[in-house]
């Protein structure tokens, strides 16, 4: 339908379209729910999805998204309404056929996207309440990936997977270089994780921090020798795995973060 401003929307209600032809006015007393999206393209995609997916799954997704928007400081793209609805519907179908899928990135998601994973846990509670289906934490992880992905303003779920893998690989390099186990509850570990996630986004987007301050680079190279050696390993990993030469400015930030978290961890 279209409103008075000619904005496309999807309206729901019992018998709302009965005996109506294109262009006819809708009895507003029959409208029980309205979905308005930012673009006509999204609205049409939603209308197409409605031909395949029952309304209750839109309502489940909408409740989860509303909860996520309360808990997160970054905005979520409208696109998530479609992707999450579609995902939940087919997850339920797979569950009913006994085809649950194990989430191989669950450990990484729990560590790297804690806020989103908490939303995923709330989501499986909502799904249980609405459908009677009790998913495992694997499904909370999948939903967390959808939430994380839309914060990056995109619709490719594999970007989130790549960022999680990249970050976990870098943490592995640091851990084995120092021979330590991180204190994952520490503030400095959280800061390192945040830095690595944004570092991963820059590498995947080929967008780097530039800085010509060679003096600072030489300072950290001399003062934090062990952290610098670790960053050289990270530099080699990024070059071999992603064909990207990281800048000196990136290396300086990595040295400082790694030195901070490893010193605090050892102390």
QUIFENQUI-V769126 format. One line per field, one symbol per residue. phi: phi as a letter, one per 20 degrees, with the letter a starting at -180 (. if undefined). psi: psi as a letter, one per 20 degrees, with the letter a starting at -180 (. if undefined). burial: # if it has 24 or more other ideal C-beta (glycine too) atoms within 12 Angstrom, else .. A space follows every 10 residues. Layout:
BEGIN
phi->???
psi->???
burial->???
END
This chain:
BEGIN
phi->.cefemefbd dcrfmfdfme dgnffefffe fdbcdcdfcf ffffffffff fddfgfffff ffffffffff edeefdfggf gfffgfffgf ffffgfemdf dfefdgfffg eecfffffff fffffffffe cnddfefgfg fffgffffff fembcdffff fffffgffff fffffffemc dfefefffff ffgfffffff ffffelcdfd aeffffgfff ffedgfffff ffffgfgfff ecmcefffff ffffgfffff fffffff
psi->rqahjkpqrp qqqpkhjpjq qpiqqpohii phqppprhqh ghghhghghh hhpqhhhghg gggggggghh hqiqqqqhhh gghggggggh ggggghjklq ppoijggggh hhmgghhhhh ghghgggghh ijpoqrhghh gghhhggggi ijlrkohigg ggggggghgg hgggghgilr pqniiqghgh ggggghghgg hgghjloqpp pjnhghghgh ghhmgghghg hhgggggggh hikpoqrhgg hggggggggg hhghgh.
burial->#.......## ##........ .....#.... ...##.#... .##.##..## ..#.#.#### #####.##.. #....##### #########. ##..#..... ..#.##.### ########## #######..# #.#.#.#### ########## ##..#.#.## ########## #.###....# .#.....##. .##.###### ####...... ......#..# ...#.##### #.###.##.. .#.#.###.# ########## ##..#..
END
